[in-house]
């Protein structure tokens, strides 16, 4: 198991951040990885597959490529799956599930294609295990097998992760439309907040919801491994060595660093909903970082900077229906101050009024701060009357988004030009 090809899928737009993360975790040279659309392939070992599950914050899963063949029909898929030595990975006592994805496949039924792969796996075990075959469990399988079809090729993978990697094991309390932990980690990576060699800047999420962004940031600051609180599918596989895994987890635990007593807090979160602040606090306690984050309630349109020195804001604000549903600068669903829906969402329900007020508040009170805002609204800079200095494409599930970077300068460029010309700010 020392010459494997792994594929680590990720959200589209995150590949450029996942590739260096893989190199950092494994210590492999750059020539071992290949960036692809929606993920990164790496030539390495089963031990590194375990390490990547433990430490990766950006990957959705860690898959092992077990077969790559050309195909024309379902029978070709059956033959490809039948040729894989599944018995080297697991026993017929373990349950399986086959999932299939496709891009421009000529096959008419992906369900039938998945059935043929499943039949091949079971028939292989009947031949190699005295007639015994694994059961199928579509809810909680021991082994997940993935088949990916293109126009003429079939890739078969065995999943070493089990539950997707964004399920870190600490988020039990969550609100509506929570941000996945992997996407929160991608926002942090894109901002470069943890990339510098010097001291970390203050980090603040004024729309923290259940705390995903700030908890991810706090675990990064404390060097807490992303998967240290959960189990993985590979623990049930034949190549798994319990002693080797225990040593990896012990090393991760020893590497955790907490701030010295008396050091100022650098990570902050607030939300208009006090219910969500309570959720965030409980999640932070389970994640082991409650003592390094300061949570408060408060409207983003009124909350002043949490610390006197400038820092970084990372925000996934509500948009569209979420502005009204979340009570953000709006309704009283979670105890927030009540505003008419038109004022909360702006005319047309697109949040224009809210974001314009938010930008004004930031320019007035957050001079020197850098704000990174993740949104599906590509027109957000014009609504905020701000000019972005960067825009990073990212996908939130099937939703195409942009991570906009704004440098907070007090007053707008137009106001400053007017002042230099002897005009009063805002003069037509």
C-alpha positions as CSV (number, residue, x, y, z in Angstrom):
1,X,0.0,0.0,0.0
2,X,2.9,2.3,-0.6
3,X,2.2,3.1,-4.2
4,X,-1.3,4.5,-4.3
5,X,-3.0,7.2,-6.3
6,X,-5.3,9.3,-4.1
7,X,-7.9,11.8,-5.2
8,X,-9.0,14.5,-2.8
9,X,-12.2,16.2,-4.1
10,X,-12.8,19.8,-3.0
11,X,-15.2,22.6,-3.8
12,X,-14.5,24.1,-7.2
13,X,-12.1,27.1,-6.8
14,X,-10.3,25.5,-3.8
15,X,-7.8,23.4,-5.8
16,X,-5.1,26.1,-5.6
17,X,-5.3,26.0,-1.8
18,X,-5.7,22.3,-1.4
19,X,-2.6,21.4,-3.4
20,X,-0.1,23.2,-1.0
21,X,-2.0,21.9,2.0
22,X,-1.4,18.3,0.7
23,X,2.3,19.0,0.3
24,X,2.5,20.5,3.8
25,X,0.8,17.5,5.4
26,X,2.6,14.8,3.6
27,X,6.0,16.4,3.0
28,X,5.9,15.1,-0.6
29,X,7.6,17.0,-3.5
30,X,5.4,19.1,-5.8
31,X,5.8,16.6,-8.7
32,X,3.7,14.0,-6.8
33,X,0.4,16.0,-7.1
34,X,-1.8,17.0,-10.0
35,X,-4.5,19.7,-9.8
36,X,-7.7,18.8,-11.5
37,X,-11.1,20.5,-11.8
38,X,-12.7,19.9,-8.4
39,X,-9.8,18.2,-6.6
40,X,-6.2,17.2,-6.4
41,X,-4.6,13.8,-7.3
42,X,-1.5,12.6,-5.4
43,X,0.8,9.6,-5.7
44,X,1.6,8.4,-2.2
45,X,0.9,5.7,0.4
46,X,-1.9,4.4,2.7
47,X,-0.2,6.1,5.7
48,X,-0.4,9.4,3.9
49,X,-4.1,8.7,3.2
50,X,-4.6,8.5,7.0
51,X,-2.6,11.7,7.6
52,X,-4.6,13.6,5.0
53,X,-7.9,12.5,6.7
54,X,-6.6,13.6,10.0
55,X,-5.2,17.0,9.0
56,X,-6.9,18.3,5.8
57,X,-9.3,21.2,6.2
58,X,-10.0,21.7,2.6
59,X,-10.7,18.2,1.1
60,X,-14.1,16.7,1.0
61,X,-12.9,13.1,1.1
62,X,-9.7,11.1,0.6
63,X,-10.4,8.5,-2.2
64,X,-8.0,5.7,-3.4
65,X,-8.1,5.1,-7.2
66,X,-8.4,1.3,-7.6
67,X,-9.2,1.1,-11.3
68,X,-9.1,3.3,-14.4
69,X,-10.4,1.8,-17.7
70,X,-12.1,2.7,-20.9
71,X,-15.7,1.5,-21.3
72,X,-18.6,1.5,-23.8
73,X,-21.4,-0.1,-21.9
74,X,-22.5,-1.4,-18.5
75,X,-20.8,-4.8,-19.1
76,X,-17.5,-3.0,-19.4
77,X,-18.1,-1.5,-15.9
78,X,-18.8,-4.9,-14.5
79,X,-15.6,-6.3,-15.9
80,X,-13.6,-3.4,-14.6
81,X,-15.0,-3.8,-11.1
82,X,-14.7,-7.6,-11.2
83,X,-10.9,-7.2,-11.8
84,X,-10.3,-5.1,-8.7
85,X,-8.9,-7.0,-5.7
86,X,-11.5,-5.7,-3.2
87,X,-10.5,-8.5,-0.8
88,X,-7.3,-6.7,-0.2
89,X,-9.2,-3.8,1.2
90,X,-12.1,-5.2,3.2
91,X,-13.9,-8.5,4.1
92,X,-17.4,-9.7,3.0
93,X,-18.6,-9.1,6.6
94,X,-18.6,-5.4,5.9
95,X,-21.4,-3.6,4.2
96,X,-21.0,-1.6,1.0
97,X,-22.6,1.2,-1.0
98,X,-21.8,2.2,-4.6
99,X,-22.3,5.7,-5.8
100,X,-21.8,6.9,-9.3
101,X,-21.2,10.3,-10.9
102,X,-20.8,11.1,-14.6
103,X,-19.8,13.8,-17.1
104,X,-21.1,13.3,-20.6
105,X,-21.6,9.6,-20.1
106,X,-23.4,7.8,-23.0
107,X,-25.1,5.4,-20.6
108,X,-28.9,5.9,-20.2
109,X,-29.2,4.9,-16.6
110,X,-26.6,5.7,-13.9
111,X,-28.6,3.6,-11.4
112,X,-28.2,0.5,-13.6
113,X,-24.5,1.3,-14.0
114,X,-24.1,1.5,-10.2
115,X,-26.0,-1.8,-9.9
116,X,-23.5,-3.5,-12.3
117,X,-20.6,-2.3,-10.2
118,X,-22.2,-3.5,-7.1
119,X,-22.9,-6.9,-8.7
120,X,-19.2,-7.2,-9.7
121,X,-18.0,-6.5,-6.2
122,X,-20.3,-9.1,-4.7
123,X,-19.4,-11.6,-7.4
124,X,-15.7,-11.1,-6.8
125,X,-16.2,-11.9,-3.1
126,X,-18.3,-15.0,-3.9
127,X,-15.3,-16.3,-5.9
128,X,-12.6,-15.3,-3.4
129,X,-14.4,-15.9,-0.1
130,X,-16.2,-19.2,-0.5
131,X,-19.5,-17.9,-1.7
132,X,-19.8,-15.2,0.9
133,X,-20.7,-11.7,-0.3
134,X,-21.0,-8.3,1.4
135,X,-24.4,-6.8,2.2
136,X,-25.5,-3.4,0.8
137,X,-26.3,-0.6,3.3
138,X,-27.3,2.7,1.6
139,X,-27.5,4.6,4.9
140,X,-24.4,3.7,7.0
141,X,-22.1,1.5,4.9
142,X,-18.7,0.4,6.2
143,X,-17.3,0.8,2.7
144,X,-18.2,3.5,0.1
145,X,-17.2,2.8,-3.5
146,X,-17.3,5.6,-6.0
147,X,-17.5,5.2,-9.8
148,X,-16.9,8.3,-12.0
149,X,-17.7,8.1,-15.7
150,X,-16.6,10.4,-18.5
151,X,-17.5,10.0,-22.1
152,X,-15.3,6.9,-22.4
153,X,-13.5,6.3,-19.1
154,X,-14.4,4.8,-15.8
155,X,-12.5,5.5,-12.5
156,X,-13.3,3.4,-9.5
157,X,-12.4,4.6,-6.0
158,X,-12.6,3.3,-2.5
159,X,-13.3,6.0,0.1
160,X,-11.1,6.1,3.2
161,X,-13.0,8.9,4.9
162,X,-16.5,7.6,5.5
163,X,-18.5,10.6,6.5
164,X,-17.4,13.7,4.5
165,X,-14.5,15.6,6.0
166,X,-16.4,18.7,6.7
167,X,-18.1,16.8,9.5
168,X,-15.4,17.5,12.0
169,X,-17.3,16.2,15.0
170,X,-17.9,19.3,17.0
171,X,-20.8,21.0,15.3
172,X,-24.0,19.8,17.0
173,X,-25.8,23.1,17.2
174,X,-26.5,24.8,13.9
175,X,-28.9,27.2,12.3
176,X,-30.4,27.6,8.8
177,X,-28.0,27.1,5.8
178,X,-24.8,26.6,7.9
179,X,-21.5,27.1,6.1
180,X,-19.6,23.9,5.6
181,X,-16.3,23.7,7.6
182,X,-14.3,23.0,4.5
183,X,-15.6,26.2,2.8
184,X,-14.9,28.2,5.9
185,X,-11.3,26.8,5.9
186,X,-11.1,27.8,2.2
187,X,-12.1,31.4,3.0
188,X,-9.3,31.5,5.6
189,X,-6.8,30.0,3.2
190,X,-7.7,32.5,0.5
191,X,-7.4,35.5,2.9
192,X,-3.9,34.4,3.8
193,X,-4.6,35.1,7.5
194,X,-2.6,32.1,8.8
195,X,0.1,32.2,6.1
196,X,2.4,34.8,7.6
197,X,5.4,34.0,9.8
198,X,4.7,36.8,12.2
199,X,1.9,37.2,14.8
200,X,-1.7,36.6,13.7
201,X,-3.9,39.6,13.0
202,X,-7.2,39.9,14.9
203,X,-9.9,38.0,13.0
204,X,-13.6,38.9,13.3
205,X,-16.8,37.5,11.8
206,X,-19.7,39.9,12.5
207,X,-22.2,37.3,11.0
208,X,-20.8,34.3,12.8
209,X,-24.0,32.2,12.9
210,X,-23.1,28.9,14.6
211,X,-19.4,29.9,14.6
212,X,-18.0,27.9,11.7
213,X,-15.5,30.5,10.4
214,X,-14.1,31.6,13.8
215,X,-13.9,28.0,15.1
216,X,-12.0,26.9,12.1
217,X,-9.7,29.9,12.5
218,X,-9.2,29.1,16.2
219,X,-8.3,25.5,15.5
220,X,-5.8,26.6,12.9
221,X,-4.3,29.1,15.4
222,X,-4.1,26.3,18.1
223,X,-2.7,23.8,15.6
224,X,-5.6,21.4,16.3
225,X,-5.9,18.7,13.6
226,X,-9.2,19.0,11.7
227,X,-10.1,15.3,12.1
228,X,-8.9,14.8,15.6
229,X,-12.5,14.4,17.0
230,X,-13.9,11.8,14.6
231,X,-13.6,8.3,13.2
232,X,-12.8,7.3,9.6
233,X,-13.7,4.5,7.2
234,X,-10.1,3.4,6.8
235,X,-10.1,2.2,10.5
236,X,-12.2,-0.8,9.3
237,X,-10.0,-1.6,6.3
238,X,-7.4,-4.5,6.1
239,X,-4.4,-2.3,5.5
240,X,-5.1,-0.3,8.7
241,X,-2.6,-0.6,11.4
242,X,-3.9,0.6,14.8
243,X,-0.5,1.3,16.3
244,X,0.5,3.5,13.4
245,X,-2.8,5.4,13.6
246,X,-2.5,5.8,17.4
247,X,1.0,7.3,17.0
248,X,-0.3,9.8,14.4
249,X,-3.1,10.9,16.7
250,X,-0.7,11.2,19.7
251,X,1.6,13.4,17.6
252,X,-1.3,15.6,16.6
253,X,-2.4,16.0,20.2
254,X,1.1,16.9,21.3
255,X,1.3,19.6,18.6
256,X,-1.7,21.6,20.0
257,X,-0.7,25.0,21.1
258,X,-2.9,27.2,23.3
259,X,-2.3,30.9,24.1
260,X,-0.6,31.8,27.4
261,X,-2.8,33.1,30.2
262,X,-3.2,36.8,29.9
263,X,-2.7,37.1,26.2
264,X,-5.3,39.2,24.4
265,X,-8.1,37.5,22.4
266,X,-7.5,37.7,18.7
267,X,-10.6,35.8,17.3
268,X,-14.1,37.3,17.7
269,X,-17.6,36.4,16.5
270,X,-20.9,38.1,16.8
271,X,-24.4,37.6,15.5
272,X,-27.7,39.5,15.7
273,X,-29.3,36.3,17.0
274,X,-28.4,35.6,20.6
275,X,-29.6,32.0,20.0
276,X,-27.0,31.6,17.3
277,X,-24.3,33.0,19.6
278,X,-25.2,30.4,22.2
279,X,-24.9,27.7,19.5
280,X,-21.5,29.1,18.5
281,X,-20.3,29.1,22.1
282,X,-21.3,25.4,22.6
283,X,-19.7,24.4,19.3
284,X,-16.5,26.2,20.3
285,X,-16.5,24.3,23.6
286,X,-16.8,20.9,21.8
287,X,-14.1,22.0,19.4
288,X,-11.7,22.8,22.2
289,X,-11.3,26.5,21.4
290,X,-13.9,28.2,23.6
291,X,-11.1,29.9,25.5
292,X,-9.6,31.6,22.4
293,X,-12.7,33.1,20.9
294,X,-14.8,35.9,22.2
295,X,-18.5,35.8,21.2
296,X,-21.1,38.5,21.5
297,X,-24.5,39.3,20.3
298,X,-25.2,42.4,18.2
299,X,-26.4,43.8,14.9
300,X,-23.6,44.0,12.3
301,X,-24.8,47.5,11.4
302,X,-24.0,48.7,14.9
303,X,-21.3,46.5,16.3
304,X,-18.0,48.4,16.7
305,X,-14.6,46.8,16.2
306,X,-13.9,44.2,18.9
307,X,-10.3,45.3,19.3
308,X,-8.4,48.6,18.9
309,X,-5.9,47.4,16.3
310,X,-7.0,46.7,12.7
311,X,-7.5,43.1,11.6
312,X,-9.3,40.8,9.2
313,X,-13.0,40.3,8.8
314,X,-14.3,37.1,7.2
315,X,-18.0,37.2,6.5
316,X,-20.5,34.9,4.9
317,X,-23.5,37.3,5.2
318,X,-27.1,36.3,4.7
319,X,-28.5,37.1,1.3
320,X,-31.9,37.0,-0.4
321,X,-34.3,35.1,1.8
322,X,-31.6,34.5,4.4
323,X,-31.5,38.2,5.3
324,X,-35.1,38.0,6.4
325,X,-34.9,34.4,7.8
326,X,-31.7,35.1,9.8
327,X,-32.9,38.3,11.4
328,X,-29.7,39.9,10.3
329,X,-30.2,43.6,10.7
330,X,-33.8,42.7,10.3
331,X,-36.6,40.6,11.7
332,X,-37.4,39.4,15.2
333,X,-37.4,35.7,14.5
334,X,-34.4,35.1,16.8
335,X,-34.9,38.1,19.0
336,X,-33.3,40.7,16.7
337,X,-34.5,44.3,16.4
338,X,-37.4,44.4,13.9
339,X,-37.2,46.2,10.6
340,X,-39.6,46.1,7.7
341,X,-38.7,43.4,5.2
342,X,-38.1,46.0,2.5
343,X,-35.5,47.8,4.7
344,X,-33.8,44.6,5.6
345,X,-33.7,43.2,2.1
346,X,-33.7,46.3,0.0
347,X,-36.0,46.8,-2.9
348,X,-36.5,43.6,-4.8
349,X,-35.3,41.5,-1.8
350,X,-31.6,41.5,-2.9
351,X,-30.1,43.0,0.3
352,X,-29.0,46.3,-1.5
353,X,-30.2,48.5,1.4
354,X,-28.6,46.3,4.0
355,X,-25.2,46.0,2.3
356,X,-25.1,49.7,1.5
357,X,-25.5,50.5,5.2
358,X,-23.0,47.8,6.2
359,X,-20.4,49.3,3.9
360,X,-21.0,52.8,5.3
361,X,-20.6,51.4,8.9
362,X,-17.4,49.7,8.0
363,X,-15.9,52.7,6.3
364,X,-16.7,54.9,9.2
365,X,-15.6,52.6,12.0
366,X,-13.3,49.9,10.6
367,X,-10.6,52.0,9.0
368,X,-7.5,49.9,8.3
369,X,-9.4,46.6,8.4
370,X,-9.5,44.1,5.5
371,X,-12.9,42.5,4.8
372,X,-13.4,39.3,2.9
373,X,-17.0,38.7,2.0
374,X,-18.3,35.4,0.5
375,X,-21.5,35.9,-1.6
376,X,-23.3,34.5,-4.7
377,X,-24.1,38.1,-5.6
378,X,-21.5,39.1,-8.3
379,X,-22.8,42.7,-8.1
380,X,-22.2,43.0,-4.3
381,X,-19.3,45.6,-4.7
382,X,-21.6,48.0,-6.5
383,X,-24.3,47.5,-3.9
384,X,-21.7,48.3,-1.1
385,X,-20.3,51.2,-3.2
386,X,-16.8,49.6,-2.6
387,X,-14.1,48.6,-5.1
388,X,-12.8,45.1,-4.4
389,X,-9.1,44.5,-4.5
390,X,-9.5,40.8,-5.2
391,X,-12.3,38.4,-6.2
392,X,-11.8,34.7,-5.7
393,X,-14.2,32.3,-7.4
394,X,-15.6,29.7,-5.0
395,X,-18.6,27.3,-5.0
396,X,-20.9,26.8,-2.0
397,X,-22.3,23.4,-3.0
398,X,-24.0,24.1,-6.4
399,X,-24.0,27.9,-5.8
400,X,-21.4,29.9,-7.6
401,X,-19.9,32.5,-5.3
402,X,-17.2,35.1,-5.1
403,X,-15.0,35.9,-2.1
404,X,-14.5,39.7,-2.4
405,X,-11.6,41.5,-0.7
406,X,-12.3,45.1,0.5
407,X,-9.7,47.4,2.0
408,X,-11.5,49.6,4.5
409,X,-10.6,53.3,4.0
410,X,-12.6,55.9,5.9
411,X,-14.9,57.7,3.4
412,X,-15.3,56.8,-0.2
413,X,-12.8,57.7,-3.0
414,X,-15.4,60.2,-4.3
415,X,-15.6,61.9,-0.9
416,X,-11.9,62.2,-0.6
417,X,-11.6,63.6,-4.2
418,X,-14.2,66.2,-3.2
419,X,-12.3,67.1,0.0
420,X,-9.1,67.7,-2.0
421,X,-11.1,70.0,-4.4
422,X,-12.4,72.0,-1.5
423,X,-15.9,70.5,-1.6
424,X,-17.9,69.2,1.2
425,X,-18.2,65.4,1.3
426,X,-21.2,64.3,-0.7
427,X,-21.4,67.5,-2.8
428,X,-22.9,66.7,-6.2
